[in-house]
Structures are given as structure tokens and as C-alpha cells.
């Protein structure tokens, strides 16, 4: 509920205005039955024509007031719901940007997607229902019951008894159905994950002829969700018939007892009419409100799930006195000083006592077998994780003292797995530099060997790119990713095994272009293919998270047995 309190505080003005509009709507609604009773008591005779006209005008004013207020309150309710969706999704998106990779994996991408879409929609709908259907109900009941007591205490007991009985029934049903309702959203998470796996893995499913198994797995997920929803609906299905039964009993009781009181001269017919209208109005609003109340458990579950993300501790955050990246005059741009890293405090180190420097204006390479810790090292340099021990400095300053946006502005990164966004090739390249000039685009495409491929496309740079770049081959995606990184002006360019999908001819041409046109830049190349890094100024050899060799290709080939075995396995001598 903390999330709702924050939202109400932020939008207090519009909330107050909505309350006022609903109160005016209620006044108009409650005034009509009273005026109807008054009209009946006066009787429709020529002598009462003036009074009838006055009462009729009053009814018209009350009806117009209620109608205008209802329209205005509906607009304000929709506005509040829309604002909630906008503000929470904005806060959710900002928070998501702050979460570490570990935090994102802990929540799960499917769960985060459901929270940002389905959960926010649930709360938005509930806000709308609350203002329109739930909030007016208790106010109408209190005022209608008070006015009934003023007319007749005897008839008021009938209305009060019906309200109490209905409240007890609803409380019992809600108490019984709430645990089931709370368990529904996690099932929706599972549906999202299952469908996502099905759609993204459709090629593998078909390749292994595994359609029947996947169909069964998907249907089982749907069945679990449907069974849970069915059980909830069976419980809450009692609300409406109980309400209609009560309305009939109350109406008959008021007519019975009211008729006797009228016959004894203790009440007027108009009073009985007004009391019956008030009683039916109370029960009608309560019935509508309780039909909406059944989804409150889901609202609370959704609020809790949103709150869980928005209040999650941020693992990687800027220091209280974070500084901007200084200009370095040092020979070394990056230095690892006895760095050790663990993904969990109790786990074995992934990287152990790494101590090396990346010289400015030079090409440094990191090689090692799968699982040697190369990608973990890069994630530390990008500060996607913090070191467990030791220090990493950039331009002479500890990464933890620098603002994260400063670190990532200074580094241009090509990931191991090329990822493209839906749009065009140009829009993906412009992520590196939004206002890149044609000359900068051409230079990056020539170095990355992307230009020949783009030249074969009818629409050139404006050619469509599907989500994840699924309409391009692995090598084409890598070339676009490399070009995107080269366009970005940066202090350090990192290539995380980003040449692996290129054929040998393209790989050789790209390495040559990098050597000739970016020799003055600081490059860090992570690779398994030694042919990619032979020309590097310095090569660091990793094995099981430790440095087992450091030097040039020729030095390592002469003196390092591990590197010699690595080279021999790739036919390099």
C-alpha cells in the first residue's frame, strides 16, 4: 500500500477533485427518491399543480447535477488511472535501469514483463472501479440509512439487517477466495515465460520434432491457471444471486410492513416509496461494489509485486560523492589491481588476483578457453558487477568513485552475442551516436566490413531490422554491432568475442582495417580464435579465472606452454 500512498500524495489535487465530484453525484442520486416520495404525498391534483411543478424542477436539477457530476467523476477517475499507469511504469523503467544483472535474473525477465504490463493494468482497472463503484457505496449506504431512520425507524431496521447480512456473506466469500486470488498472478508469470520460450524457440522445437511435448507443456500451464480462476469464480459467483435475493426480500418486507403502517395512519405512501427506493439503491450499490471487491486480492497481489521491484535494493549504485571521469595523462587507461570476483559471497572466485593494465592507445587482447572468466572480467570493467576484492581504475580513478553513466559513456562495447533492436540498420547504428554524420557512418561500416553487405540491399541503411536482428545471419548481425560500437566516440573499445561468427576472409579484412585505421585508439579484444589477436600489442592469457600468461603473441608462443597448446589446437605456429 506504500505505492498507493505515494501516488495519492503526488496527485492529491486531482484525487480531492474526484472525491468532490463523486459527492455531488451522490447528492443528486439521493435527492431523487426523496423528491419522488414528496411528489406522491402531495398527490397529482389541480390544487397542487404549482407544488408539483416546483418538485419536478427540483428533480430535474438533481438529475442534471448527478449526471454532470457523474460524467466529470468518470473523466477524473479515468485520468487518475491513466496517471497511475504512466507514473508507475516510468518509475518501474527507471528502477529497472538501476538493477544489476543479478537482480534482473533473480526476478526473471518474464516476471518483470508481467509486472510492468499485467500487474499495472490490474491496478489501473481497480482504481477506475474503486472511484466509480466502490467509493460511492458506503457513502450512499450511510446517508440513505440515515434518511430512512428519519422517515421510519421500523423500516430502517429492515435495510440495516439486509446490509449486515450481505456484508457477512461477502466477508466469508472474500476470506475464502483471497488465497486463491493471490496465487493467480504467479501462474500468469509462468504462462508468459512458457509462451516466450515457445515463440523464441520455435525453430529448435520444429528441428527436434518436439511439437507435441511443447503443446502439452503449454496446455498444462494454461490448465493450471484456468483451474485456479475457475475455483475463484465459483466462490464469488454466490455474490450476485444473494444480492438479488436480498433485494427481493427487502422490497417485499418494506411493502408489507410499510403498507401496514400506512393503513394504521403512521406513515404516508410517499415515505414508504422513498424508503424502498433508498433500500434498493443501497443494496444495488453494495452488490456492484462487492462484484468489484472480488478482484481486490489480485489488486493487492499486483501492488505487492510492483512494490517489490520498486523498493528492491540497488546492488550497483553511484557513490554519494561520485565524480566525473577525468582526463588521464597516465600511460595506462585501465588498471586491474589484485582483483578477485565472486558472484555470491559464499561461492568460489570466478576471477582470482588479476593484476594488469591496459595501455592507452594500444590493443590489448584477452584469450582463454570457455569458462576462463573472460566475460566476467568485461562485466566488471563495465561495472555491471562490483569487484569482491581489489580495485579497477579508469583514467586513474576507482570505478566505484565514478558515475556509472560516465563509465559507460567512456566505453564502447560489442557484446559476445550480437543483439539488434527492431527498426532499421540505420536506427541501430545511430544508437552509437544519434547524430552521426554520413562520413562517420561510412567509416564505421568500412572498418566493420558492413559496407559491402549494405550495398547489396535495395533500401541500404534503411533496410528493416527485425527484433533481435532475426532477419540477418550471425555474421551480418556481428558486423552491424561492431559498426554501431565504432561510431560511438569512446576512450576504450571492447570487443567481447565479437568476431566469432565472421568467416576467415571477413575476419582478416576487419582486423586489418582496425589495425590501420584505429591503431591510435585503446582496444580490448576478447577472443578464443588466436588469429584475431595475433597483432595485439599485449595478450593476457586466462585459465580458470587466473592469469597464466602475459606478453605478445611471439613471446607467449616461445615461453608459455598453455598458450602453445592453445595455438597448436588452432593450427597456429
Secondary structure, DSSP 8 states (H G I E B T S, - for coil): -HHHHHHHHHTHHHHHHHHHHHHHHHHHHHHHHHHHHHHHHH-S-GGGHHHHHHHHHHHHHHHHHHHHHHHHHHHHHHHHHHHHHHHHHHHHHHHHHHS-HHHHHHH-HHHHHHIIIIIHHHHHHHHHHIIIIIHHHHHHHHHHHHHHHHH-HHHHHHHHHHHHHHHHHHHHHHHHHHHHHHTHHHHHHHHHHHHHHHHHTHHHHHHTT-HHHHHHHHHHHHHHHHHHHHHHHHHHTHHHHHHHHHHHHHHHHHHHHHHHHHHTTSS-HHHHHHHHHHHHHHHHHHHHHHHHHTTHHHHHHHHHHHHHHHT---SS---TT-B------SSEEEEEEEEEE-SSTTS--SEEEEEEEEETTSEEEEEE-TTSSHHHHHHHHTTSS--SEEEEEETTEEGGGB-HHHHHHHEEEE-SS----SEEHHHHHTTT-TT--HHHHHHHHHHTT-HHHHHTSTTGGG-EE-GGGTTS-HHHHHHHHHHHHHHS--SEEEEESTTTTS-HHHHHHHHHHHHHHSTTSEEEEEES-GGGTTT-SEEEEEETTEEEEEE-HHHHHHH-HHHHHHHHHTT--
